[in-house]
């Protein structure tokens, strides 16, 4: 590799030893999000980063964390990375392990569903960086097995997904327990309205690293829709799989449907794995690793695989069901065409899905084209119209406002919106109220 290529990371302020590790790991040149986020993060500034999925966001925060912690005093933990799912946490840990050894930095992971005692033993090894899901981190905070008094850097990865999954109360408790003086990096693939509350609470004068519009699909994805009916979805899926002999990721809305589709495909001879929140941690890891290594051609999954699934050469994504949240459509189809590659995505749309499809198209700013031979059904105007809330023009009482997770006022001195009044104030021990169990 030429010194010209290596100097591109060096020009961002990355040390020679880490540049060499990046070269061995196949990082040829920094991606746009890395170019924008790494320099201010190395300078100790807070960063608000937004980029398409599959554009190198993990390295954009792992690299500056390693560099900034490498020369400091050894105390544990000095870095914390929060992720919404186990799979994403393990992916971050793998990246940290790959590049951290070049600077003498190592980390450990604590996630739901794993052996608590094994995690405690890992924490006793005094890791520099802790990678965690919010629920399990609160379990350790309650037991007093983790202490944040020496914490210097905090990363909130896929922050929008953590809010979608209902982690706002847990994030409130965790952020309240962190030291006031710290560096915070917040990364997301979309910028929904409620993310602004979290950003104002956790960031101070952040540098914005925004390399694409929110909810922008990767350029290499060719996505289409098949109009169908519910009873024809499985035959249509089987037909598409006959045409595609490469790796395929199939998304469903429910765990039960993922299991049923997996069993059906396995019976007709496909090499298939299933992954969802109802499966044990070892089952999920085996499914993902088997899919990554090519032992399984097809992975059927719920939206836990929409983020953090770093598998090379996924050639096709099939949305058996449209997602509940329009932004998740972008994340799902972003599992293919990663890092400037190309791929395809197909979505099955029934008459009941028309509203969801329209919401996705509004988010994208353009219609999703129909697959050849597919025609949209004749749908009444009432079926596609979004109901207007009453009370806006005085014609009736306004309905109850939906519950939205809230956050503090950003200065650490006021109560969090929607938080319980008896939630404890910030403390230096890192211990909060006893949480219930979480398995994400």
C-alpha positions as CSV (number, residue, x, y, z in Angstrom):
1,X,0.0,0.0,0.0
2,X,1.4,3.4,-1.0
3,X,2.4,6.0,1.5
4,X,-0.1,8.3,-0.2
5,X,-3.0,6.1,1.0
6,X,-1.6,5.7,4.5
7,X,-1.1,9.4,4.8
8,X,-4.8,10.0,4.4
9,X,-5.4,8.5,7.8
10,X,-2.2,10.1,9.1
11,X,-3.5,13.5,7.9
12,X,-6.5,13.1,10.2
13,X,-4.2,12.8,13.2
14,X,-4.0,9.0,13.6
15,X,-0.8,7.6,14.9
16,X,1.6,5.6,12.7
17,X,1.0,2.4,14.7
18,X,-2.7,2.6,14.4
19,X,-2.4,3.5,10.7
20,X,-0.5,0.3,10.2
21,X,-3.2,-1.7,12.0
22,X,-5.8,-0.1,9.8
23,X,-3.9,-1.1,6.7
24,X,-3.8,-4.7,7.9
25,X,-7.5,-4.5,8.6
26,X,-8.3,-3.5,5.0
27,X,-9.0,0.2,5.7
28,X,-7.7,1.7,2.5
29,X,-8.8,5.2,2.9
30,X,-11.1,7.1,5.4
31,X,-14.8,7.3,4.4
32,X,-16.5,10.7,4.5
33,X,-18.0,10.2,8.0
34,X,-14.5,9.2,9.2
35,X,-12.9,12.3,7.6
36,X,-15.4,14.6,9.3
37,X,-15.7,12.9,12.7
38,X,-12.2,11.7,13.6
39,X,-10.3,15.1,13.7
40,X,-12.7,16.8,16.1
41,X,-13.1,13.7,18.2
42,X,-9.3,13.4,18.5
43,X,-9.3,17.1,19.7
44,X,-11.6,16.1,22.5
45,X,-14.7,17.8,21.1
46,X,-18.2,16.4,21.3
47,X,-19.4,15.1,17.9
48,X,-22.9,14.6,16.4
49,X,-22.5,12.2,13.5
50,X,-25.1,11.1,10.9
51,X,-24.3,9.0,7.8
52,X,-25.9,6.2,5.8
53,X,-25.6,2.7,7.3
54,X,-22.6,0.8,6.0
55,X,-20.3,3.9,5.7
56,X,-17.8,3.2,8.5
57,X,-19.4,4.9,11.5
58,X,-18.0,2.3,13.9
59,X,-14.4,3.1,13.0
60,X,-15.3,6.8,13.1
61,X,-15.6,6.6,16.9
62,X,-13.4,3.6,17.7
63,X,-10.3,5.2,16.2
64,X,-10.4,8.4,18.2
65,X,-11.3,6.6,21.4
66,X,-8.3,4.3,21.1
67,X,-6.0,7.2,20.4
68,X,-7.2,9.4,23.2
69,X,-7.2,6.7,25.8
70,X,-3.8,5.2,24.8
71,X,-1.6,7.7,26.5
72,X,-3.7,8.3,29.6
73,X,-3.5,6.8,33.1
74,X,-4.7,3.2,33.4
75,X,-8.0,3.1,35.2
76,X,-11.2,1.3,34.2
77,X,-13.4,1.9,32.5
78,X,-12.4,5.2,30.8
79,X,-14.6,4.7,27.7
80,X,-18.2,3.6,27.4
81,X,-20.0,2.6,24.1
82,X,-23.7,2.0,24.2
83,X,-25.4,0.1,21.5
84,X,-29.1,-1.0,21.0
85,X,-28.6,-4.7,20.3
86,X,-26.2,-7.5,21.2
87,X,-25.2,-8.0,17.6
88,X,-24.1,-4.4,17.2
89,X,-22.3,-4.6,20.6
90,X,-20.3,-7.6,19.5
91,X,-19.5,-6.0,16.1
92,X,-18.1,-3.0,17.9
93,X,-16.1,-5.2,20.2
94,X,-14.6,-7.0,17.2
95,X,-13.5,-3.7,15.7
96,X,-12.1,-2.5,19.0
97,X,-10.2,-5.7,19.5
98,X,-8.8,-5.6,15.9
99,X,-7.4,-2.1,16.2
100,X,-7.0,-1.5,20.0
101,X,-4.1,-3.9,20.5
102,X,-1.9,-1.6,18.3
103,X,-2.2,1.1,21.1
104,X,-2.5,-1.2,24.1
105,X,-6.2,-0.7,24.5
106,X,-8.7,-3.5,25.2
107,X,-12.4,-3.7,26.0
108,X,-15.1,-6.0,27.2
109,X,-18.8,-6.4,26.3
110,X,-21.8,-6.7,28.6
111,X,-25.1,-7.6,27.0
112,X,-28.4,-9.2,28.0
113,X,-28.7,-12.9,27.7
114,X,-25.0,-13.5,28.5
115,X,-23.5,-15.0,31.7
116,X,-23.6,-12.2,34.3
117,X,-20.8,-13.8,36.4
118,X,-18.6,-14.1,33.3
119,X,-19.2,-10.4,32.6
120,X,-18.2,-9.5,36.2
121,X,-15.0,-11.4,35.8
122,X,-14.4,-9.5,32.6
123,X,-15.0,-6.2,34.4
124,X,-12.4,-7.2,37.0
125,X,-9.8,-7.3,34.3
126,X,-10.0,-3.5,34.2
127,X,-10.9,-3.0,30.6
128,X,-10.2,0.4,29.1
129,X,-13.5,0.5,27.2
130,X,-16.8,-1.0,28.1
131,X,-19.3,-1.9,25.2
132,X,-22.8,-2.4,26.5
133,X,-26.5,-2.6,25.8
134,X,-28.5,-0.2,28.1
135,X,-30.5,-2.8,30.0
136,X,-27.6,-5.0,31.0
137,X,-25.4,-2.0,31.9
138,X,-28.1,-0.9,34.4
139,X,-28.0,-4.4,35.9
140,X,-24.3,-3.9,36.6
141,X,-24.9,-0.4,37.9
142,X,-27.4,-1.8,40.4
143,X,-25.0,-4.5,41.5
144,X,-22.1,-2.0,41.8
145,X,-19.9,-4.0,39.5
146,X,-19.2,-1.0,37.3
147,X,-18.0,2.4,38.3
148,X,-18.0,5.6,36.1
149,X,-15.9,7.9,38.2
150,X,-12.9,7.7,35.8
151,X,-15.0,7.8,32.6
152,X,-13.6,10.2,29.9
153,X,-15.4,9.3,26.7
154,X,-19.0,8.1,26.0
155,X,-20.4,6.9,22.7
156,X,-24.0,6.5,21.9
157,X,-24.1,4.4,18.7
158,X,-27.3,4.0,16.6
159,X,-29.0,6.4,19.1
160,X,-32.2,6.6,17.0
161,X,-32.6,2.9,17.2
162,X,-32.2,2.9,21.0
163,X,-35.0,5.4,21.2
164,X,-37.2,3.3,18.8
165,X,-36.6,0.3,21.0
166,X,-37.9,2.2,24.1
167,X,-34.6,2.7,25.8
168,X,-35.2,6.4,26.6
169,X,-35.8,5.8,30.4
170,X,-32.7,3.6,30.6
171,X,-30.6,6.2,28.8
172,X,-31.9,8.9,31.2
173,X,-30.7,6.9,34.2
174,X,-27.3,6.1,32.6
175,X,-26.6,9.6,31.5
176,X,-27.5,11.0,34.9
177,X,-24.9,8.7,36.4
178,X,-22.0,9.8,34.2
179,X,-19.4,12.4,35.2
180,X,-20.3,15.9,34.1
181,X,-16.9,16.4,32.6
182,X,-16.6,14.0,29.7
183,X,-16.5,13.8,25.9
184,X,-19.6,12.5,24.2
185,X,-19.9,11.2,20.6
186,X,-23.4,10.5,19.3
187,X,-23.8,8.6,16.0
188,X,-27.0,7.8,14.1
189,X,-28.1,6.9,10.6
190,X,-31.3,9.0,10.9
191,X,-32.2,12.2,12.7
192,X,-35.7,11.9,14.1
193,X,-37.2,14.8,16.1
194,X,-36.8,13.0,19.5
195,X,-33.1,12.5,18.9
196,X,-32.7,16.3,19.4
197,X,-33.7,15.9,23.0
198,X,-31.1,13.3,23.6
199,X,-28.4,15.3,21.8
200,X,-29.2,18.5,23.8
201,X,-29.0,16.5,27.0
202,X,-25.8,14.6,26.3
203,X,-23.7,16.9,24.0
204,X,-22.0,20.2,24.6
205,X,-21.4,22.4,21.5
206,X,-21.0,19.4,19.3
207,X,-19.2,19.4,15.9
208,X,-21.7,18.1,13.4
209,X,-20.5,15.4,11.0
210,X,-23.4,15.1,8.6
211,X,-22.3,13.4,5.4
212,X,-25.8,12.6,3.9
213,X,-29.4,13.5,4.3
214,X,-31.2,11.6,7.0
215,X,-32.8,8.5,5.7
216,X,-30.9,8.3,2.4
217,X,-30.4,4.8,1.0
218,X,-27.0,3.7,-0.2
219,X,-26.3,4.6,-3.8
220,X,-25.6,1.1,-4.9
221,X,-29.1,-0.3,-3.8
222,X,-31.6,-1.1,-6.5
223,X,-34.9,-1.4,-4.6
224,X,-38.4,-2.4,-5.9
225,X,-41.8,-3.4,-4.6
226,X,-44.0,-6.4,-5.4
227,X,-47.7,-5.8,-4.9
228,X,-49.3,-9.0,-3.6
229,X,-51.7,-10.4,-1.0
230,X,-50.8,-12.0,2.3
231,X,-51.5,-15.6,1.1
232,X,-49.1,-15.2,-1.8
233,X,-46.1,-13.8,0.1
234,X,-44.5,-17.2,0.8
235,X,-44.9,-18.5,-2.8
236,X,-43.5,-15.2,-4.1
237,X,-40.5,-15.5,-1.7
238,X,-39.8,-19.0,-2.8
239,X,-40.0,-17.9,-6.5
240,X,-37.5,-15.1,-5.9
241,X,-35.1,-17.4,-4.0
242,X,-35.0,-19.7,-7.0
243,X,-33.7,-16.8,-9.1
244,X,-31.1,-15.8,-6.5
245,X,-28.3,-18.2,-5.5
246,X,-26.3,-15.7,-3.5
247,X,-26.7,-14.6,0.1
248,X,-30.2,-13.2,0.9
249,X,-31.5,-11.5,4.1
250,X,-35.2,-11.8,4.7
251,X,-36.9,-9.4,7.1
252,X,-40.2,-10.2,8.9
253,X,-42.2,-8.1,11.4
254,X,-42.7,-10.8,14.1
255,X,-40.6,-13.6,15.7
256,X,-43.3,-16.2,15.0
257,X,-43.3,-15.4,11.3
258,X,-39.6,-15.6,11.1
259,X,-39.6,-19.1,12.6
260,X,-42.4,-20.2,10.3
261,X,-40.6,-18.9,7.2
262,X,-37.4,-20.5,8.3
263,X,-39.0,-23.9,8.7
264,X,-40.7,-23.6,5.3
265,X,-37.5,-22.7,3.5
266,X,-35.6,-25.4,5.3
267,X,-38.1,-28.1,4.3
268,X,-37.6,-27.3,0.6
269,X,-33.9,-27.6,0.8
270,X,-32.6,-24.1,1.5
271,X,-29.7,-23.5,3.9
272,X,-31.4,-21.1,6.2
273,X,-30.9,-19.6,9.7
274,X,-33.3,-17.6,11.8
275,X,-32.4,-14.7,14.2
276,X,-34.8,-12.7,16.5
277,X,-35.0,-11.5,20.1
278,X,-36.8,-14.7,21.2
279,X,-33.7,-16.8,20.4
280,X,-30.9,-17.5,22.9
281,X,-27.8,-15.5,22.6
282,X,-25.8,-18.5,21.4
283,X,-28.4,-19.3,18.7
284,X,-28.3,-15.7,17.5
285,X,-24.5,-15.7,17.3
286,X,-24.4,-19.0,15.5
287,X,-27.0,-17.9,13.0
288,X,-25.1,-14.6,12.3
289,X,-21.7,-16.3,12.1
290,X,-23.0,-19.1,9.9
291,X,-24.5,-16.6,7.5
292,X,-21.3,-14.5,7.5
293,X,-19.2,-17.6,6.7
294,X,-21.5,-18.8,4.0
295,X,-22.8,-21.9,5.9
296,X,-26.3,-20.5,5.5
297,X,-27.4,-18.8,2.2
298,X,-30.5,-17.2,3.8
299,X,-30.9,-15.4,7.0
300,X,-34.5,-14.7,8.2
301,X,-34.6,-12.1,10.9
302,X,-36.6,-9.4,12.6
303,X,-35.4,-5.8,12.9
304,X,-32.7,-6.7,15.4
305,X,-30.7,-7.4,12.2
306,X,-31.5,-4.1,10.6
307,X,-28.6,-2.4,12.5
308,X,-25.1,-3.6,13.1
309,X,-25.2,-6.5,10.8
310,X,-21.8,-6.3,9.1
311,X,-21.8,-9.1,6.6
312,X,-19.9,-8.8,3.3
313,X,-21.6,-9.5,0.0
314,X,-25.3,-9.7,1.0
315,X,-26.6,-9.6,-2.5
316,X,-30.3,-9.2,-1.8
317,X,-32.6,-8.0,1.0
318,X,-36.3,-9.0,0.9
319,X,-38.8,-7.3,3.1
320,X,-41.4,-10.0,3.6
321,X,-43.2,-7.5,5.8
322,X,-42.7,-3.7,5.7
323,X,-41.2,-2.3,8.9
324,X,-43.3,-0.6,11.5
325,X,-41.1,2.5,11.4
326,X,-40.3,4.1,8.0
327,X,-36.7,4.8,8.9
328,X,-36.1,1.1,9.4
329,X,-36.7,0.6,5.7
330,X,-33.5,2.5,5.0
331,X,-31.6,0.5,7.6
332,X,-32.9,-2.8,6.3
333,X,-32.0,-2.2,2.6
334,X,-28.7,-0.8,3.8
335,X,-27.6,-4.3,4.8
336,X,-26.7,-4.7,1.1
337,X,-24.6,-2.4,-1.1
338,X,-22.3,-1.6,1.9
339,X,-19.1,0.4,1.4
340,X,-19.8,1.4,-2.2
341,X,-20.9,-2.2,-3.3
342,X,-24.1,-2.9,-5.2
343,X,-27.1,-5.0,-4.3
344,X,-30.9,-5.3,-4.6
345,X,-33.8,-5.0,-2.2
346,X,-37.4,-6.2,-2.8
347,X,-40.4,-5.4,-0.6
348,X,-43.7,-7.2,-0.5
349,X,-46.7,-4.8,-0.3
350,X,-50.3,-5.8,0.4
351,X,-53.3,-3.5,0.4
352,X,-53.0,-3.2,4.1
353,X,-49.4,-1.9,3.7
354,X,-50.3,1.0,1.4
355,X,-50.1,3.6,4.3
356,X,-46.7,2.2,5.4
357,X,-45.5,2.4,1.8
358,X,-46.6,6.0,1.5
359,X,-44.8,6.9,4.7
360,X,-41.6,5.3,3.4
361,X,-41.9,7.1,0.1
362,X,-42.4,10.4,1.9
363,X,-39.3,9.8,3.9
364,X,-37.3,9.0,0.8
365,X,-38.8,11.9,-1.1
366,X,-39.6,9.7,-4.1
367,X,-41.7,6.6,-5.0
368,X,-40.2,3.1,-4.8
369,X,-40.5,1.6,-8.3
370,X,-42.6,-1.5,-8.9
371,X,-40.9,-4.7,-9.9
372,X,-41.5,-5.8,-13.5
373,X,-44.9,-7.4,-13.8
374,X,-46.2,-6.0,-10.5
375,X,-49.1,-3.6,-10.5
376,X,-50.5,-1.6,-7.5
377,X,-54.1,-2.5,-6.5
378,X,-56.9,-0.1,-6.8
379,X,-57.0,1.4,-3.4
380,X,-59.6,3.9,-2.2
381,X,-58.6,7.3,-1.1
382,X,-59.8,6.5,2.5
383,X,-57.4,3.6,2.7
384,X,-54.4,5.8,2.0
385,X,-55.4,9.0,3.9
386,X,-53.8,9.7,7.2
387,X,-56.5,10.5,9.8
388,X,-56.4,14.2,10.8
389,X,-56.4,14.8,14.5
390,X,-59.5,16.4,15.9
391,X,-59.5,19.8,17.5
392,X,-57.1,21.5,15.2
393,X,-60.0,23.5,13.6
394,X,-62.5,23.5,16.5
395,X,-64.6,20.6,15.1
396,X,-64.1,18.3,18.0
397,X,-61.9,17.5,21.0
398,X,-58.3,16.6,20.4
399,X,-57.5,13.0,21.2
400,X,-54.9,12.0,23.8
401,X,-51.4,12.9,23.0
402,X,-49.1,9.9,22.3
403,X,-46.6,9.0,25.0
404,X,-43.1,10.1,23.8
405,X,-39.9,9.3,25.7
406,X,-38.5,12.4,27.1
407,X,-35.1,13.7,28.3
408,X,-33.7,16.2,30.6
409,X,-33.3,19.9,29.9
410,X,-29.7,19.5,28.8
411,X,-28.1,21.2,31.8
412,X,-28.4,18.4,34.3
413,X,-30.3,20.6,36.7
414,X,-33.9,19.9,35.7
415,X,-36.1,16.8,35.8
416,X,-36.3,14.6,32.7
417,X,-39.5,14.9,30.7
418,X,-41.6,11.8,31.5
419,X,-39.2,10.5,34.1
420,X,-40.4,9.2,37.4
421,X,-40.2,11.8,40.1
422,X,-38.3,9.4,42.5
423,X,-35.5,8.8,39.9
424,X,-32.2,9.5,41.7
425,X,-30.0,12.4,40.8
426,X,-26.6,12.1,39.2
427,X,-24.1,10.4,41.5
428,X,-20.4,9.4,41.2
429,X,-20.8,5.7,42.0
430,X,-22.7,4.9,38.9
431,X,-25.4,3.2,40.8
432,X,-29.1,3.8,39.9
433,X,-32.4,2.3,40.8
434,X,-32.8,-1.4,40.2
435,X,-34.0,-2.0,36.7
436,X,-36.1,-4.8,35.3
437,X,-34.4,-7.3,33.1
438,X,-33.7,-6.5,29.4
439,X,-32.7,-9.0,26.8
440,X,-31.6,-6.8,23.9
